[in-house]
Amino acid sequence: MPRLARFTLGAKIDRLFLETIELMLIAGYTQRERKLIIVQQASAKLDTLKFFLKVSWQTKSLQSKKYAELSAPVTEIGKMLGGWHKQLHNE
């Protein structure tokens, strides 16, 4: 993969990480009525992040070891967001 494409993909992944964290922080301080929507947005960002991490691994822009190191916490965050979503949806 060309260097510029790897850089662009890396920048996209970095931005998605930050946007996901930002949405989770905002959701924590948002009134209950609006919280579900923001948690859904964070979950969508996280799914997009997972996709681009996988693309970067498949194109060999990201080494397998680094992919495994990043995937484990991202998966755990996804489980936490899923639980948060379920709790809010059931209220």
GIRAFEN-V645789 format. One record per pair of residues at least 12 apart in sequence whose ideal C-beta (glycine too) atoms are under 6 Angstrom apart, sorted by the first residue. I is the first residue (numbers start at 0). GAP is how many residues later the second one is. D is the distance in Angstrom with one decimal. If there is no record, write none. Layout:
I;GAP;D
I;GAP;D
This chain:
0;58;4.7
0;60;5.3
5;55;4.4
8;47;5.2
8;52;5.8
11;40;5.7
12;39;5.2
15;29;5.8
15;32;5.7
15;33;4.0
18;26;5.1
19;22;5.6
19;25;4.4
19;26;5.1
22;15;5.7
22;18;5.3
22;19;3.7
23;18;5.1
25;12;5.7
26;12;5.1
34;53;5.8
35;52;4.4
38;45;5.4
38;46;5.1
41;39;5.9
42;38;4.8
45;32;5.5
52;17;6.0
